[in-house]
Each structure stands twice: as structure tokens, then as C-alpha cells.
């Protein structure tokens, strides 16, 4: 079965986000005064093959925790859907 | 009023994603044979201040199109919610 996952990775709330601060400062300089805060993360679209949804979720968790994210400073969430 | 937005940026389907290909290859090398395709994008959490939802959406679109994304090769979507 084919599955598609959308994975969001963001820095834990307690971790400073200098990239976000830089973007926020740039927005201020460019006149976008509405922005109050920005945090920058990563977004992955993963297509994977698995016997069933449980196996797919298991594989995806392993992929996230061992490769895509750094569990010390980042957290992640995902949505998994069956694709045609 | 305070609003929170989650912005997803990904490369247009027609644009090659060498970063994604590299991650996919790394996964193969590490034994995660289930992964078939990966595309890498960006994810922003934006907090902004605006008079109403329409204004917030307008500001956010400008911020996305002029700063956060490159409209030539990237596309974006967002969800906007009122925050307390």
C-alpha cells in the first residue's frame, strides 16, 4: 500500500530560534509591522510503501526520529494518508 | 486582534528537489527501504496583529509573497487562526 505523510518539524518552545528572529527583524525593516513573532521549521512530504497503516506509521516514526529531526532540540508531528 | 498562522512552503511540483533526493538516498543507505519519495519544504509559525481576519490574511499574503517564499519556484498555503 502507498501512503503519503506530511511531517512538520519545529524547534521546541524552549529553544531559541535565531533564524526566526532574523526573519522577524527583516520584516520590521521592510515595513511589515504586523508580525509579532516568527518561528522557522521544516516540512517534509514523504511517500512510503507499507503493508498497512500501522506499519507505515511505525516506519515513519523511525525515519523522523533517526534521520529527519534532532530530538534534542526539535519536535515533530505528522499526518498520514493512504494514497491511490 | 492577535492571529496565528501556520505557513507551508514547498517547491512547485515541476521543480527538482535535490535536497529531497539526498535525504531519500540517505534513507536507502540507512536501510529505510519503505520511503519512495521525499520533498523538503519550509514551515513558518507566524504571530501577527491585525484589526480583523481579512486584514490579517492580507498582511500574511504580502509577507509570504514578498519575504518568505520565492514565487518563481515555490508555492505556499497557510491556515490562520485567532489566538487568545
Backbone of each chain as nested JSON, in Angstrom:
{
  "chains": [
    {"id": "A", "residues": [
      {"number": 1, "name": "UNK", "atoms": {"N": [0.843, -1.203, 0.0], "CA": [0.0, 0.0, 0.0], "C": [0.878, 1.252, 0.0]}},
      {"number": 2, "name": "UNK", "atoms": {"N": [0.404, 2.268, -0.68], "CA": [1.149, 3.521, -0.71], "C": [0.549, 4.517, 0.272]}},
      {"number": 3, "name": "UNK", "atoms": {"N": [1.415, 5.175, 0.987], "CA": [0.973, 6.196, 1.937], "C": [1.704, 7.499, 1.686]}},
      {"number": 4, "name": "UNK", "atoms": {"N": [1.029, 8.583, 2.049], "CA": [1.667, 9.905, 1.972], "C": [1.635, 10.521, 3.353]}},
      {"number": 5, "name": "UNK", "atoms": {"N": [2.753, 11.122, 3.745], "CA": [2.79, 11.764, 5.053], "C": [3.259, 13.195, 4.92]}},
      {"number": 6, "name": "UNK", "atoms": {"N": [2.663, 14.04, 5.725], "CA": [3.134, 15.425, 5.827], "C": [3.73, 15.574, 7.215]}},
      {"number": 7, "name": "UNK", "atoms": {"N": [5.003, 15.858, 7.26], "CA": [5.703, 15.949, 8.54], "C": [6.105, 17.399, 8.814]}},
      {"number": 8, "name": "UNK", "atoms": {"N": [5.723, 17.88, 10.005], "CA": [6.128, 19.219, 10.438], "C": [7.172, 19.096, 11.518]}},
      {"number": 9, "name": "UNK", "atoms": {"N": [8.262, 19.793, 11.349], "CA": [9.301, 19.798, 12.375], "C": [9.478, 21.233, 12.849]}},
      {"number": 10, "name": "UNK", "atoms": {"N": [9.419, 21.428, 14.154], "CA": [9.721, 22.772, 14.652], "C": [10.599, 22.682, 15.887]}},
      {"number": 11, "name": "UNK", "atoms": {"N": [11.291, 23.761, 16.159], "CA": [12.127, 23.81, 17.356], "C": [11.231, 23.757, 18.573]}},
      {"number": 12, "name": "UNK", "atoms": {"N": [11.685, 23.075, 19.638], "CA": [10.922, 23.072, 20.883], "C": [10.758, 24.509, 21.362]}},
      {"number": 13, "name": "UNK", "atoms": {"N": [9.652, 24.75, 22.051], "CA": [9.33, 26.107, 22.51], "C": [10.456, 26.724, 23.349]}},
      {"number": 14, "name": "UNK", "atoms": {"N": [11.176, 25.868, 24.076], "CA": [12.216, 26.367, 24.982], "C": [13.539, 26.68, 24.271]}},
      {"number": 15, "name": "UNK", "atoms": {"N": [13.608, 26.356, 22.97], "CA": [14.852, 26.553, 22.232], "C": [14.802, 27.873, 21.458]}},
      {"number": 16, "name": "UNK", "atoms": {"N": [15.847, 28.665, 21.569], "CA": [15.909, 29.929, 20.831], "C": [15.933, 29.674, 19.327]}},
      {"number": 17, "name": "UNK", "atoms": {"N": [15.292, 30.57, 18.567], "CA": [15.211, 30.41, 17.126], "C": [15.812, 31.639, 16.443]}},
      {"number": 18, "name": "UNK", "atoms": {"N": [17.136, 31.677, 16.297], "CA": [17.775, 32.86, 15.726], "C": [17.341, 33.133, 14.279]}},
      {"number": 19, "name": "UNK", "atoms": {"N": [17.056, 32.063, 13.529], "CA": [16.608, 32.253, 12.141], "C": [15.273, 33.0, 12.114]}},
      {"number": 20, "name": "UNK", "atoms": {"N": [14.364, 32.573, 12.999], "CA": [13.064, 33.249, 13.105], "C": [13.226, 34.707, 13.512]}},
      {"number": 21, "name": "UNK", "atoms": {"N": [14.103, 34.958, 14.476], "CA": [14.337, 36.337, 14.929], "C": [14.859, 37.203, 13.791]}},
      {"number": 22, "name": "UNK", "atoms": {"N": [15.719, 36.605, 12.96], "CA": [16.284, 37.338, 11.824], "C": [15.196, 37.691, 10.817]}},
      {"number": 23, "name": "UNK", "atoms": {"N": [14.33, 36.717, 10.529], "CA": [13.234, 36.965, 9.589], "C": [12.315, 38.061, 10.153]}},
      {"number": 24, "name": "UNK", "atoms": {"N": [12.029, 37.979, 11.443], "CA": [11.154, 38.966, 12.088], "C": [11.756, 40.36, 11.981]}},
      {"number": 25, "name": "UNK", "atoms": {"N": [13.056, 40.45, 12.227], "CA": [13.746, 41.742, 12.135], "C": [13.697, 42.274, 10.704]}},
      {"number": 26, "name": "UNK", "atoms": {"N": [13.905, 41.368, 9.738], "CA": [13.859, 41.764, 8.325], "C": [12.474, 42.299, 7.967]}},
      {"number": 27, "name": "UNK", "atoms": {"N": [11.434, 41.635, 8.466], "CA": [10.056, 42.08, 8.191], "C": [9.841, 43.482, 8.747]}},
      {"number": 28, "name": "UNK", "atoms": {"N": [10.328, 43.722, 9.971], "CA": [10.203, 45.052, 10.582], "C": [10.866, 46.115, 9.719]}},
      {"number": 29, "name": "UNK", "atoms": {"N": [12.066, 45.812, 9.264], "CA": [12.832, 46.737, 8.422], "C": [12.088, 47.031, 7.12]}},
      {"number": 30, "name": "UNK", "atoms": {"N": [11.404, 46.014, 6.597], "CA": [10.701, 46.167, 5.319], "C": [9.311, 46.781, 5.484]}},
      {"number": 31, "name": "UNK", "atoms": {"N": [8.931, 47.124, 6.706], "CA": [7.664, 47.808, 6.92], "C": [6.496, 46.911, 7.314]}},
      {"number": 32, "name": "UNK", "atoms": {"N": [6.739, 45.612, 7.478], "CA": [5.65, 44.731, 7.911], "C": [5.603, 44.729, 9.433]}},
      {"number": 33, "name": "UNK", "atoms": {"N": [4.938, 45.749, 9.984], "CA": [4.931, 45.929, 11.432], "C": [3.936, 44.992, 12.125]}},
      {"number": 34, "name": "UNK", "atoms": {"N": [3.101, 44.311, 11.331], "CA": [2.06, 43.462, 11.936], "C": [2.652, 42.215, 12.595]}},
      {"number": 35, "name": "UNK", "atoms": {"N": [3.772, 41.747, 12.04], "CA": [4.34, 40.485, 12.539], "C": [4.874, 40.676, 13.95]}},
      {"number": 36, "name": "UNK", "atoms": {"N": [4.499, 39.774, 14.845], "CA": [4.925, 39.848, 16.249], "C": [5.982, 38.799, 16.572]}},
      {"number": 37, "name": "UNK", "atoms": {"N": [5.851, 37.663, 15.922], "CA": [6.798, 36.582, 16.187], "C": [6.806, 35.62, 14.999]}},
      {"number": 38, "name": "UNK", "atoms": {"N": [7.957, 35.054, 14.732], "CA": [8.051, 34.037, 13.68], "C": [8.973, 32.936, 14.158]}},
      {"number": 39, "name": "UNK", "atoms": {"N": [8.548, 31.712, 13.962], "CA": [9.446, 30.574, 14.196], "C": [9.547, 29.777, 12.906]}},
      {"number": 40, "name": "UNK", "atoms": {"N": [10.753, 29.347, 12.611], "CA": [11.004, 28.673, 11.349], "C": [11.205, 27.182, 11.585]}},
      {"number": 41, "name": "UNK", "atoms": {"N": [10.549, 26.365, 10.788], "CA": [10.707, 24.932, 10.916], "C": [10.894, 24.287, 9.569]}},
      {"number": 42, "name": "UNK", "atoms": {"N": [10.749, 22.988, 9.536], "CA": [10.898, 22.249, 8.292], "C": [9.619, 21.492, 7.997]}},
      {"number": 43, "name": "UNK", "atoms": {"N": [9.452, 21.168, 6.743], "CA": [8.239, 20.492, 6.291], "C": [8.648, 19.437, 5.274]}},
      {"number": 44, "name": "UNK", "atoms": {"N": [8.251, 18.2, 5.515], "CA": [8.61, 17.119, 4.596], "C": [7.343, 16.462, 4.052]}},
      {"number": 45, "name": "UNK", "atoms": {"N": [7.341, 16.168, 2.77], "CA": [6.298, 15.317, 2.197], "C": [6.948, 13.975, 1.874]}},
      {"number": 46, "name": "UNK", "atoms": {"N": [6.49, 12.936, 2.548], "CA": [7.113, 11.63, 2.394], "C": [6.118, 10.663, 1.756]}},
      {"number": 47, "name": "UNK", "atoms": {"N": [6.534, 10.003, 0.698], "CA": [5.73, 8.914, 0.115], "C": [6.365, 7.62, 0.548]}},
      {"number": 48, "name": "UNK", "atoms": {"N": [5.565, 6.728, 1.123], "CA": [6.165, 5.45, 1.521], "C": [5.243, 4.272, 1.262]}},
      {"number": 49, "name": "UNK", "atoms": {"N": [5.874, 3.126, 1.214], "CA": [5.221, 1.863, 0.874], "C": [5.201, 1.029, 2.152]}},
      {"number": 50, "name": "UNK", "atoms": {"N": [4.039, 0.509, 2.554], "CA": [3.992, -0.336, 3.752], "C": [2.798, -1.274, 3.662]}},
      {"number": 51, "name": "UNK", "atoms": {"N": [2.858, -2.37, 4.428], "CA": [1.803, -3.387, 4.382], "C": [0.46, -2.827, 4.863]}},
      {"number": 52, "name": "UNK", "atoms": {"N": [0.491, -2.064, 5.952], "CA": [-0.745, -1.458, 6.442], "C": [-0.427, -0.142, 7.145]}},
      {"number": 53, "name": "UNK", "atoms": {"N": [-1.474, 0.51, 7.639], "CA": [-1.284, 1.849, 8.194], "C": [-0.408, 1.831, 9.443]}},
      {"number": 54, "name": "UNK", "atoms": {"N": [-0.541, 0.769, 10.242], "CA": [0.244, 0.674, 11.464], "C": [1.734, 0.59, 11.133]}},
      {"number": 55, "name": "UNK", "atoms": {"N": [2.057, -0.261, 10.153], "CA": [3.454, -0.411, 9.719], "C": [3.982, 0.905, 9.142]}},
      {"number": 56, "name": "UNK", "atoms": {"N": [3.134, 1.584, 8.382], "CA": [3.546, 2.849, 7.772], "C": [3.887, 3.869, 8.85]}},
      {"number": 57, "name": "UNK", "atoms": {"N": [3.032, 3.933, 9.882], "CA": [3.256, 4.891, 10.964], "C": [4.547, 4.556, 11.711]}},
      {"number": 58, "name": "UNK", "atoms": {"N": [4.776, 3.263, 11.924], "CA": [5.984, 2.803, 12.601], "C": [7.241, 3.219, 11.83]}},
      {"number": 59, "name": "UNK", "atoms": {"N": [7.231, 2.936, 10.514], "CA": [8.374, 3.313, 9.68], "C": [8.591, 4.815, 9.715]}},
      {"number": 60, "name": "UNK", "atoms": {"N": [7.495, 5.535, 9.605], "CA": [7.596, 6.988, 9.544], "C": [8.195, 7.548, 10.829]}},
      {"number": 61, "name": "UNK", "atoms": {"N": [7.761, 7.016, 11.972], "CA": [8.316, 7.468, 13.254], "C": [9.823, 7.234, 13.325]}},
      {"number": 62, "name": "UNK", "atoms": {"N": [10.228, 6.046, 12.852], "CA": [11.667, 5.738, 12.856], "C": [12.424, 6.71, 11.958]}},
      {"number": 63, "name": "UNK", "atoms": {"N": [11.872, 6.933, 10.754], "CA": [12.514, 7.847, 9.807], "C": [12.648, 9.24, 10.423]}},
      {"number": 64, "name": "UNK", "atoms": {"N": [11.566, 9.696, 11.066], "CA": [11.597, 11.022, 11.69], "C": [12.648, 11.078, 12.782]}},
      {"number": 65, "name": "UNK", "atoms": {"N": [12.585, 10.099, 13.696], "CA": [13.414, 10.193, 14.894], "C": [14.888, 9.924, 14.635]}},
      {"number": 66, "name": "UNK", "atoms": {"N": [15.174, 9.126, 13.586], "CA": [16.575, 8.8, 13.343], "C": [17.213, 9.662, 12.276]}},
      {"number": 67, "name": "UNK", "atoms": {"N": [16.399, 10.23, 11.383], "CA": [17.005, 10.967, 10.274], "C": [16.523, 12.412, 10.172]}},
      {"number": 68, "name": "UNK", "atoms": {"N": [15.218, 12.592, 10.134], "CA": [14.721, 13.927, 9.789], "C": [14.839, 14.952, 10.907]}},
      {"number": 69, "name": "UNK", "atoms": {"N": [14.702, 14.52, 12.147], "CA": [14.727, 15.514, 13.218], "C": [15.839, 15.243, 14.223]}},
      {"number": 70, "name": "UNK", "atoms": {"N": [16.156, 16.283, 14.965], "CA": [17.095, 16.183, 16.081], "C": [16.261, 16.227, 17.362]}},
      {"number": 71, "name": "UNK", "atoms": {"N": [16.041, 15.069, 17.994], "CA": [15.104, 15.01, 19.117], "C": [15.526, 15.833, 20.337]}},
      {"number": 72, "name": "UNK", "atoms": {"N": [16.779, 16.274, 20.354], "CA": [17.228, 17.093, 21.481], "C": [16.586, 18.484, 21.441]}},
      {"number": 73, "name": "UNK", "atoms": {"N": [16.514, 19.055, 20.251], "CA": [16.015, 20.438, 20.165], "C": [14.737, 20.59, 19.342]}},
      {"number": 74, "name": "UNK", "atoms": {"N": [14.329, 19.516, 18.637], "CA": [13.171, 19.664, 17.761], "C": [12.033, 18.727, 18.162]}},
      {"number": 75, "name": "UNK", "atoms": {"N": [10.823, 19.113, 17.785], "CA": [9.691, 18.213, 17.947], "C": [8.988, 18.113, 16.593]}},
      {"number": 76, "name": "UNK", "atoms": {"N": [8.172, 17.061, 16.418], "CA": [7.547, 16.878, 15.119], "C": [6.126, 16.363, 15.272]}},
      {"number": 77, "name": "UNK", "atoms": {"N": [5.358, 16.56, 14.222], "CA": [4.037, 15.955, 14.159], "C": [3.815, 15.576, 12.702]}},
      {"number": 78, "name": "UNK", "atoms": {"N": [2.932, 14.604, 12.47], "CA": [2.677, 14.246, 11.076], "C": [1.234, 13.826, 10.862]}},
      {"number": 79, "name": "UNK", "atoms": {"N": [0.796, 13.926, 9.632], "CA": [-0.478, 13.338, 9.235], "C": [-0.158, 12.324, 8.143]}},
      {"number": 80, "name": "UNK", "atoms": {"N": [-0.812, 11.171, 8.243], "CA": [-0.54, 10.069, 7.316], "C": [-1.838, 9.755, 6.576]}},
      {"number": 81, "name": "UNK", "atoms": {"N": [-1.779, 9.71, 5.253], "CA": [-2.973, 9.354, 4.491], "C": [-2.622, 8.309, 3.444]}},
      {"number": 82, "name": "UNK", "atoms": {"N": [-3.586, 7.454, 3.161], "CA": [-3.387, 6.442, 2.127], "C": [-3.465, 7.147, 0.776]}},
      {"number": 83, "name": "UNK", "atoms": {"N": [-2.577, 6.817, -0.131], "CA": [-2.676, 7.425, -1.457], "C": [-3.069, 6.359, -2.464]}},
      {"number": 84, "name": "UNK", "atoms": {"N": [-3.6, 6.811, -3.578], "CA": [-4.195, 5.876, -4.552], "C": [-3.182, 4.855, -5.089]}}
    ]},
    {"id": "B", "residues": [
      {"number": 1, "name": "UNK", "atoms": {"N": [-6.303, 42.643, 17.373], "CA": [-6.525, 41.212, 17.498], "C": [-5.246, 40.46, 17.148]}},
      {"number": 2, "name": "UNK", "atoms": {"N": [-5.044, 39.373, 17.883], "CA": [-3.868, 38.56, 17.608], "C": [-4.253, 37.339, 16.777]}},
      {"number": 3, "name": "UNK", "atoms": {"N": [-3.431, 37.044, 15.796], "CA": [-3.666, 35.872, 14.955], "C": [-2.406, 35.02, 14.895]}},
      {"number": 4, "name": "UNK", "atoms": {"N": [-2.647, 33.73, 14.671], "CA": [-1.523, 32.813, 14.474], "C": [-1.691, 32.151, 13.12]}},
      {"number": 5, "name": "UNK", "atoms": {"N": [-0.604, 32.042, 12.396], "CA": [-0.674, 31.392, 11.091], "C": [0.367, 30.301, 10.99]}},
      {"number": 6, "name": "UNK", "atoms": {"N": [-0.015, 29.223, 10.337], "CA": [0.929, 28.158, 10.005], "C": [1.107, 28.173, 8.497]}},
      {"number": 7, "name": "UNK", "atoms": {"N": [2.307, 28.457, 8.056], "CA": [2.573, 28.593, 6.624], "C": [3.442, 27.434, 6.145]}},
      {"number": 8, "name": "UNK", "atoms": {"N": [2.964, 26.765, 5.086], "CA": [3.74, 25.681, 4.479], "C": [4.282, 26.155, 3.158]}},
      {"number": 9, "name": "UNK", "atoms": {"N": [5.563, 25.99, 2.949], "CA": [6.156, 26.354, 1.671], "C": [6.771, 25.105, 1.075]}},
      {"number": 10, "name": "UNK", "atoms": {"N": [6.422, 24.817, -0.173], "CA": [7.095, 23.684, -0.819], "C": [7.449, 24.054, -2.244]}},
      {"number": 11, "name": "UNK", "atoms": {"N": [8.403, 23.347, -2.783], "CA": [8.784, 23.582, -4.17], "C": [7.634, 23.174, -5.078]}},
      {"number": 12, "name": "UNK", "atoms": {"N": [7.443, 23.909, -6.169], "CA": [6.421, 23.52, -7.136], "C": [6.736, 22.122, -7.653]}},
      {"number": 13, "name": "UNK", "atoms": {"N": [5.67, 21.393, -7.998], "CA": [5.823, 20.001, -8.441], "C": [6.822, 19.862, -9.587]}},
      {"number": 14, "name": "UNK", "atoms": {"N": [6.869, 20.878, -10.452], "CA": [7.715, 20.804, -11.65], "C": [9.182, 21.118, -11.369]}},
      {"number": 15, "name": "UNK", "atoms": {"N": [9.49, 21.52, -10.118], "CA": [10.863, 21.911, -9.796], "C": [11.584, 20.739, -9.128]}},
      {"number": 16, "name": "UNK", "atoms": {"N": [12.794, 20.469, -9.598], "CA": [13.594, 19.403, -8.995], "C": [13.93, 19.738, -7.549]}},
      {"number": 17, "name": "UNK", "atoms": {"N": [13.986, 18.711, -6.702], "CA": [14.269, 18.922, -5.283], "C": [15.499, 18.093, -4.885]}},
      {"number": 18, "name": "UNK", "atoms": {"N": [16.687, 18.632, -5.137], "CA": [17.903, 17.864, -4.85], "C": [18.069, 17.541, -3.366]}},
      {"number": 19, "name": "UNK", "atoms": {"N": [17.59, 18.429, -2.489], "CA": [17.688, 18.172, -1.046], "C": [16.861, 16.933, -0.682]}},
      {"number": 20, "name": "UNK", "atoms": {"N": [15.646, 16.866, -1.24], "CA": [14.782, 15.714, -1.006], "C": [15.419, 14.425, -1.528]}},
      {"number": 21, "name": "UNK", "atoms": {"N": [15.99, 14.52, -2.739], "CA": [16.636, 13.332, -3.336], "C": [17.78, 12.844, -2.442]}},
      {"number": 22, "name": "UNK", "atoms": {"N": [18.524, 13.79, -1.87], "CA": [19.652, 13.44, -1.0], "C": [19.161, 12.726, 0.255]}},
      {"number": 23, "name": "UNK", "atoms": {"N": [18.086, 13.259, 0.855], "CA": [17.516, 12.637, 2.05], "C": [17.029, 11.229, 1.708]}},
      {"number": 24, "name": "UNK", "atoms": {"N": [16.352, 11.098, 0.561], "CA": [15.835, 9.793, 0.139], "C": [16.978, 8.791, -0.029]}},
      {"number": 25, "name": "UNK", "atoms": {"N": [18.052, 9.246, -0.652], "CA": [19.209, 8.372, -0.849], "C": [19.812, 7.965, 0.499]}},
      {"number": 26, "name": "UNK", "atoms": {"N": [19.91, 8.929, 1.414], "CA": [20.444, 8.642, 2.748], "C": [19.579, 7.603, 3.457]}},
      {"number": 27, "name": "UNK", "atoms": {"N": [18.268, 7.733, 3.337], "CA": [17.355, 6.774, 3.961], "C": [17.591, 5.376, 3.402]}},
      {"number": 28, "name": "UNK", "atoms": {"N": [17.75, 5.276, 2.079], "CA": [18.022, 3.989, 1.437], "C": [19.292, 3.368, 2.006]}},
      {"number": 29, "name": "UNK", "atoms": {"N": [20.338, 4.181, 2.108], "CA": [21.626, 3.716, 2.631], "C": [21.486, 3.223, 4.064]}},
      {"number": 30, "name": "UNK", "atoms": {"N": [20.63, 3.88, 4.835], "CA": [20.45, 3.527, 6.243], "C": [19.47, 2.372, 6.448]}},
      {"number": 31, "name": "UNK", "atoms": {"N": [18.922, 1.869, 5.366], "CA": [18.07, 0.693, 5.476], "C": [16.574, 0.977, 5.526]}},
      {"number": 32, "name": "UNK", "atoms": {"N": [16.182, 2.225, 5.369], "CA": [14.749, 2.537, 5.339], "C": [14.267, 2.431, 3.897]}},
      {"number": 33, "name": "UNK", "atoms": {"N": [13.961, 1.187, 3.499], "CA": [13.612, 0.939, 2.105], "C": [12.168, 1.337, 1.793]}},
      {"number": 34, "name": "UNK", "atoms": {"N": [11.384, 1.621, 2.847], "CA": [9.971, 1.919, 2.638], "C": [9.756, 3.251, 1.927]}},
      {"number": 35, "name": "UNK", "atoms": {"N": [10.681, 4.2, 2.152], "CA": [10.484, 5.538, 1.602], "C": [10.605, 5.522, 0.086]}},
      {"number": 36, "name": "UNK", "atoms": {"N": [9.644, 6.087, -0.591], "CA": [9.635, 6.112, -2.055], "C": [10.015, 7.492, -2.591]}},
      {"number": 37, "name": "UNK", "atoms": {"N": [9.618, 8.511, -1.883], "CA": [9.897, 9.871, -2.343], "C": [9.841, 10.823, -1.152]}},
      {"number": 38, "name": "UNK", "atoms": {"N": [10.687, 11.827, -1.193], "CA": [10.646, 12.854, -0.153], "C": [10.833, 14.214, -0.797]}},
      {"number": 39, "name": "UNK", "atoms": {"N": [9.998, 15.151, -0.393], "CA": [10.229, 16.53, -0.816], "C": [10.373, 17.378, 0.438]}},
      {"number": 40, "name": "UNK", "atoms": {"N": [11.316, 18.294, 0.392], "CA": [11.624, 19.097, 1.566], "C": [11.101, 20.515, 1.373]}},
      {"number": 41, "name": "UNK", "atoms": {"N": [10.439, 21.018, 2.385], "CA": [9.93, 22.382, 2.304], "C": [10.207, 23.137, 3.587]}},
      {"number": 42, "name": "UNK", "atoms": {"N": [9.554, 24.281, 3.727], "CA": [9.737, 25.08, 4.933], "C": [8.399, 25.262, 5.63]}},
      {"number": 43, "name": "UNK", "atoms": {"N": [8.501, 25.56, 6.904], "CA": [7.307, 25.687, 7.714], "C": [7.513, 26.886, 8.645]}},
      {"number": 44, "name": "UNK", "atoms": {"N": [6.586, 27.829, 8.62], "CA": [6.702, 29.009, 9.471], "C": [5.505, 29.109, 10.395]}},
      {"number": 45, "name": "UNK", "atoms": {"N": [5.75, 29.466, 11.629], "CA": [4.664, 29.829, 12.53], "C": [4.757, 31.333, 12.746]}},
      {"number": 46, "name": "UNK", "atoms": {"N": [3.731, 32.042, 12.305], "CA": [3.76, 33.497, 12.368], "C": [2.684, 33.991, 13.327]}},
      {"number": 47, "name": "UNK", "atoms": {"N": [3.073, 34.84, 14.27], "CA": [2.094, 35.515, 15.118], "C": [1.972, 36.938, 14.606]}},
      {"number": 48, "name": "UNK", "atoms": {"N": [0.742, 37.375, 14.341], "CA": [0.608, 38.749, 13.869], "C": [-0.601, 39.45, 14.462]}},
      {"number": 49, "name": "UNK", "atoms": {"N": [-0.537, 40.749, 14.405], "CA": [-1.519, 41.641, 14.999], "C": [-2.26, 42.311, 13.845]}},
      {"number": 50, "name": "UNK", "atoms": {"N": [-3.601, 42.276, 13.846], "CA": [-4.341, 42.944, 12.776], "C": [-5.729, 43.306, 13.275]}},
      {"number": 51, "name": "UNK", "atoms": {"N": [-6.359, 44.261, 12.591], "CA": [-7.678, 44.744, 13.015], "C": [-8.737, 43.643, 12.907]}},
      {"number": 52, "name": "UNK", "atoms": {"N": [-8.715, 42.9, 11.827], "CA": [-9.663, 41.79, 11.662], "C": [-9.043, 40.687, 10.806]}},
      {"number": 53, "name": "UNK", "atoms": {"N": [-9.809, 39.627, 10.61], "CA": [-9.243, 38.459, 9.931], "C": [-8.844, 38.766, 8.483]}},
      {"number": 54, "name": "UNK", "atoms": {"N": [-9.665, 39.599, 7.821], "CA": [-9.388, 39.946, 6.426], "C": [-8.034, 40.658, 6.32]}},
      {"number": 55, "name": "UNK", "atoms": {"N": [-7.836, 41.633, 7.214], "CA": [-6.566, 42.383, 7.233], "C": [-5.401, 41.448, 7.549]}},
      {"number": 56, "name": "UNK", "atoms": {"N": [-5.611, 40.535, 8.484], "CA": [-4.552, 39.599, 8.867], "C": [-4.144, 38.746, 7.662]}},
      {"number": 57, "name": "UNK", "atoms": {"N": [-5.158, 38.282, 6.929], "CA": [-4.873, 37.437, 5.764], "C": [-4.118, 38.224, 4.694]}},
      {"number": 58, "name": "UNK", "atoms": {"N": [-4.543, 39.47, 4.522], "CA": [-3.897, 40.347, 3.543], "C": [-2.411, 40.543, 3.891]}},
      {"number": 59, "name": "UNK", "atoms": {"N": [-2.152, 40.872, 5.162], "CA": [-0.763, 41.074, 5.608], "C": [0.047, 39.813, 5.401]}},
      {"number": 60, "name": "UNK", "atoms": {"N": [-0.559, 38.696, 5.782], "CA": [0.153, 37.428, 5.711], "C": [0.531, 37.096, 4.267]}},
      {"number": 61, "name": "UNK", "atoms": {"N": [-0.413, 37.327, 3.345], "CA": [-0.124, 37.051, 1.929], "C": [1.055, 37.892, 1.443]}},
      {"number": 62, "name": "UNK", "atoms": {"N": [1.042, 39.183, 1.841], "CA": [2.153, 40.061, 1.441], "C": [3.464, 39.553, 2.011]}},
      {"number": 63, "name": "UNK", "atoms": {"N": [3.438, 39.195, 3.306], "CA": [4.652, 38.7, 3.97], "C": [5.165, 37.452, 3.253]}},
      {"number": 64, "name": "UNK", "atoms": {"N": [4.247, 36.548, 2.926], "CA": [4.653, 35.323, 2.233], "C": [5.257, 35.64, 0.875]}},
      {"number": 65, "name": "UNK", "atoms": {"N": [4.522, 36.445, 0.089], "CA": [4.922, 36.624, -1.301], "C": [6.158, 37.498, -1.461]}},
      {"number": 66, "name": "UNK", "atoms": {"N": [6.354, 38.421, -0.505], "CA": [7.5, 39.321, -0.667], "C": [8.721, 38.879, 0.122]}},
      {"number": 67, "name": "UNK", "atoms": {"N": [8.526, 38.08, 1.175], "CA": [9.684, 37.743, 2.017], "C": [9.908, 36.239, 2.155]}},
      {"number": 68, "name": "UNK", "atoms": {"N": [8.869, 35.518, 2.537], "CA": [9.103, 34.126, 2.923], "C": [9.319, 33.172, 1.758]}},
      {"number": 69, "name": "UNK", "atoms": {"N": [8.645, 33.438, 0.645], "CA": [8.773, 32.474, -0.457], "C": [9.329, 33.104, -1.727]}},
      {"number": 70, "name": "UNK", "atoms": {"N": [9.801, 32.25, -2.588], "CA": [10.242, 32.647, -3.916], "C": [9.164, 32.165, -4.89]}},
      {"number": 71, "name": "UNK", "atoms": {"N": [8.307, 33.096, -5.358], "CA": [7.144, 32.668, -6.153], "C": [7.505, 32.03, -7.488]}},
      {"number": 72, "name": "UNK", "atoms": {"N": [8.751, 32.152, -7.906], "CA": [9.148, 31.528, -9.17], "C": [9.199, 30.003, -9.031]}},
      {"number": 73, "name": "UNK", "atoms": {"N": [9.714, 29.529, -7.898], "CA": [9.898, 28.083, -7.766], "C": [9.096, 27.462, -6.617]}},
      {"number": 74, "name": "UNK", "atoms": {"N": [8.517, 28.302, -5.752], "CA": [7.835, 27.751, -4.586], "C": [6.344, 28.1, -4.582]}},
      {"number": 75, "name": "UNK", "atoms": {"N": [5.57, 27.276, -3.889], "CA": [4.168, 27.589, -3.651], "C": [3.92, 27.481, -2.155]}},
      {"number": 76, "name": "UNK", "atoms": {"N": [2.836, 28.111, -1.686], "CA": [2.605, 28.096, -0.245], "C": [1.124, 27.955, 0.058]}},
      {"number": 77, "name": "UNK", "atoms": {"N": [0.857, 27.522, 1.278], "CA": [-0.513, 27.516, 1.765], "C": [-0.438, 27.866, 3.241]}},
      {"number": 78, "name": "UNK", "atoms": {"N": [-1.544, 28.383, 3.783], "CA": [-1.497, 28.687, 5.212], "C": [-2.847, 28.482, 5.863]}},
      {"number": 79, "name": "UNK", "atoms": {"N": [-2.828, 28.298, 7.176], "CA": [-4.056, 28.319, 7.955], "C": [-3.886, 29.443, 8.968]}},
      {"number": 80, "name": "UNK", "atoms": {"N": [-4.956, 30.21, 9.136], "CA": [-4.92, 31.381, 10.012], "C": [-5.956, 31.175, 11.11]}},
      {"number": 81, "name": "UNK", "atoms": {"N": [-5.534, 31.326, 12.364], "CA": [-6.49, 31.192, 13.465], "C": [-6.327, 32.365, 14.42]}},
      {"number": 82, "name": "UNK", "atoms": {"N": [-7.45, 32.753, 15.026], "CA": [-7.399, 33.814, 16.017], "C": [-6.771, 33.224, 17.281]}},
      {"number": 83, "name": "UNK", "atoms": {"N": [-5.876, 33.973, 17.916], "CA": [-5.315, 33.469, 19.174], "C": [-5.81, 34.347, 20.326]}},
      {"number": 84, "name": "UNK", "atoms": {"N": [-5.783, 33.801, 21.514], "CA": [-6.385, 34.474, 22.673], "C": [-5.761, 35.849, 22.922]}}
    ]}
  ]
}
